[in-house]
Amino acid sequence: MTAIPAPFSGTPRVNLMPRSEVARRERDKLVNLWAWIVLGALVVALLIIAGAFALKFVADQRLVAEQTETNTLLGEIAALSDVSEALSTQSELTDFRTEAMASDLAWSPVIAKVTGILPPDATLTGFDVAVGGAPQGDDPTLEQGLVGTISVDSATPLDIVSIIRSLRGVEGVLFADGQSVTSSQVSAGRYAYQLTVQFDQTVYSNEYAAKEGDE
């Protein structure tokens, strides 16, 4: 019977390292690992802090630029203060003129309306009238604009009733009536008439009225 030789498995090894040394090496590896972790965390923290400082620096630079632009604009506005003051004064004067001249009359149309209904031999010789108040509503035909008396001279007696009716039919006349008929004190043989008349505010010129867009 032939003996079977044992298989060759290489050089036998025996771990003679003490367990304490193995444990120390494991601790050293763990310490090194945590050291790298801490170092990495520090690097990340430093990068975050650096990024924050960079963002703050950029923001500060933008703030300085904005402040510089603001100061420049304030300087330009200050330089225009005289112009602004002049425009404000002009606006105030315009408003004052508008209020003061709100009842400014267009005299020529008023006289034309009166003389237009007089007979050929009658002459408008004078008037004693007062201007009404400033416009208060949107319809000038409903508000009194001019009230008083007018004087008419004629070489012949006039049909005063007919004249008054004609005057009442004139556009812009609110009221008309006869006041007196006398002999002329200027020329002998002539007749003087006084008529009471009231016009609405369409007789105002509106030359100084505020235009749309002026406010």
C-alpha positions in Angstrom: 0.0 0.0 0.0 1.5 3.3 -1.2 1.3 6.3 1.1 -0.3 9.5 -0.3 1.9 12.5 0.2 0.3 15.6 1.8 -0.4 18.5 -0.6 2.1 21.4 -0.6 0.5 24.6 0.5 3.4 27.0 0.6 5.5 28.3 3.5 3.5 28.3 6.7 3.0 31.7 8.3 2.3 32.5 11.9 1.0 36.0 13.0 3.2 36.7 16.0 2.1 40.4 16.3 0.6 41.1 19.7 -3.1 42.0 19.8 -2.2 45.3 21.4 -0.1 46.3 18.4 -3.0 45.3 16.1 -5.4 47.4 18.2 -2.9 50.4 18.1 -2.7 50.3 14.3 -6.4 50.2 14.0 -6.7 53.2 16.3 -4.0 55.0 14.2 -6.0 54.4 11.0 -9.2 55.6 12.7 -7.4 58.7 14.0 -6.0 59.5 10.6 -9.5 59.1 9.0 -11.0 61.5 11.5 -8.1 63.9 11.0 -8.8 64.0 7.3 -12.5 64.4 7.9 -11.9 67.3 10.3 -9.4 68.8 7.8 -11.9 68.5 5.0 -14.6 70.1 7.1 -12.3 73.0 7.9 -11.5 73.5 4.2 -15.2 73.5 3.4 -15.9 76.0 6.2 -13.0 78.2 5.0 -14.4 78.1 1.4 -17.9 79.0 2.6 -16.4 81.9 4.7 -14.3 83.1 1.8 -17.4 82.9 -0.5 -19.4 84.9 2.0 -16.7 87.6 2.2 -16.5 87.7 -1.6 -20.2 88.2 -1.8 -20.1 90.9 0.9 -17.3 92.7 -1.0 -19.2 92.7 -4.2 -22.3 93.9 -2.4 -20.3 96.7 -0.7 -18.9 97.7 -4.1 -22.4 97.9 -5.6 -23.6 99.9 -2.6 -20.8 102.4 -3.0 -21.6 102.7 -6.7 -25.3 103.2 -6.0 -24.5 105.8 -3.3 -22.2 107.6 -5.7 -24.9 107.7 -8.4 -27.5 108.9 -5.9 -25.2 111.7 -4.7 -24.7 112.6 -8.4 -28.4 112.7 -9.0 -28.9 114.8 -5.8 -26.3 117.2 -7.0 -28.1 117.6 -10.4 -31.4 118.1 -8.6 -29.9 120.7 -6.4 -28.5 122.4 -9.5 -32.1 122.5 -10.9 -33.6 123.9 -7.8 -33.7 127.4 -9.3 -35.6 126.1 -12.3 -38.0 124.2 -10.1 -38.6 127.3 -8.0 -39.2 129.4 -11.1 -41.7 126.9 -12.5 -43.5 126.8 -9.2 -43.7 130.6 -9.1 -44.9 130.7 -12.7 -47.6 128.1 -11.8 -48.7 130.2 -8.8 -48.9 133.4 -10.9 -50.8 131.6 -13.6 -53.3 130.3 -11.0 -53.7 133.8 -9.5 -54.2 135.3 -13.0 -56.8 132.6 -13.8 -58.7 133.4 -10.6 -58.4 137.2 -11.0 -59.4 137.3 -14.7 -62.1 134.6 -14.5 -64.7 137.3 -15.2 -62.9 139.1 -17.9 -65.4 140.4 -20.5 -65.3 140.2 -24.2 -66.6 143.8 -24.7 -66.9 143.9 -28.5 -69.5 141.0 -28.7 -71.5 142.5 -25.8 -71.7 145.9 -27.6 -72.5 144.2 -30.9 -75.4 142.3 -29.3 -76.9 145.4 -28.0 -76.4 147.6 -31.1 -77.6 144.8 -33.3 -81.2 145.1 -32.2 -81.3 149.0 -32.2 -83.0 150.8 -35.0 -80.8 152.6 -37.5 -81.4 156.1 -36.0 -80.6 154.9 -32.4 -77.2 155.1 -30.9 -75.7 153.3 -27.9 -74.3 156.2 -25.8 -73.2 154.6 -22.6 -73.5 151.8 -20.0 -73.2 151.3 -16.3 -72.7 147.7 -15.7 -71.0 145.4 -13.1 -69.4 142.0 -13.7 -70.8 139.0 -12.0 -68.9 136.4 -10.1 -66.4 133.8 -11.3 -67.8 130.7 -13.0 -69.1 128.2 -10.5 -70.8 125.6 -12.7 -70.4 123.9 -16.0 -73.1 125.8 -17.8 -72.3 129.5 -18.2 -75.8 130.2 -19.6 -77.3 129.6 -16.2 -75.1 132.1 -14.3 -75.2 135.8 -14.2 -72.2 137.4 -15.9 -73.0 141.1 -16.4 -75.8 143.3 -15.0 -76.5 147.0 -15.2 -78.1 149.7 -17.4 -77.4 150.8 -21.0 -78.2 154.2 -22.5 -79.6 154.7 -25.9 -80.0 158.0 -27.8 -82.4 158.5 -30.7 -83.6 161.5 -32.8 -87.1 160.0 -32.9 -89.3 158.2 -30.4 -88.5 154.5 -30.3 -90.8 151.6 -29.8 -89.1 150.7 -26.6 -91.4 147.7 -26.0 -90.3 146.2 -29.3 -86.6 146.9 -28.5 -86.9 145.2 -25.1 -88.5 142.2 -26.7 -85.7 142.0 -29.3 -83.0 142.4 -26.6 -84.6 139.6 -24.6 -84.3 137.3 -27.6 -80.5 138.0 -28.0 -78.3 135.0 -27.2 -76.7 135.4 -23.7 -79.3 137.9 -22.4 -81.0 136.6 -19.2 -83.2 139.7 -18.6 -84.0 143.0 -20.2 -86.5 145.8 -19.3 -87.0 149.5 -19.8 -86.0 151.8 -17.0 -86.7 155.4 -18.2 -87.4 157.6 -21.2 -86.3 161.2 -21.1 -85.3 164.1 -23.3 -81.7 164.0 -24.2 -79.5 166.3 -22.0 -76.8 166.4 -24.7 -78.7 167.3 -27.8 -82.0 169.2 -27.9 -84.9 167.4 -29.7 -83.4 163.9 -29.1 -84.6 161.2 -26.8 -82.7 159.2 -24.2 -83.5 155.7 -23.1 -82.2 153.6 -20.2 -82.5 149.9 -20.4 -81.9 147.4 -17.6 -80.1 144.3 -18.9 -78.5 141.1 -17.5 -76.2 138.8 -19.5 -75.1 135.3 -18.7 -71.5 134.2 -18.4 -71.1 133.5 -22.1 -70.0 137.2 -22.3 -66.8 136.2 -20.5 -63.8 136.1 -22.7 -62.3 132.9 -21.1 -58.9 134.2 -22.3 -57.2 133.4 -19.1 -59.2 130.3 -18.2 -57.2 127.2 -17.3 -56.7 124.9 -20.2 -56.9 121.1 -20.1 -53.5 119.7 -19.2 -52.2 122.9 -17.5 -52.8 121.5 -14.0 
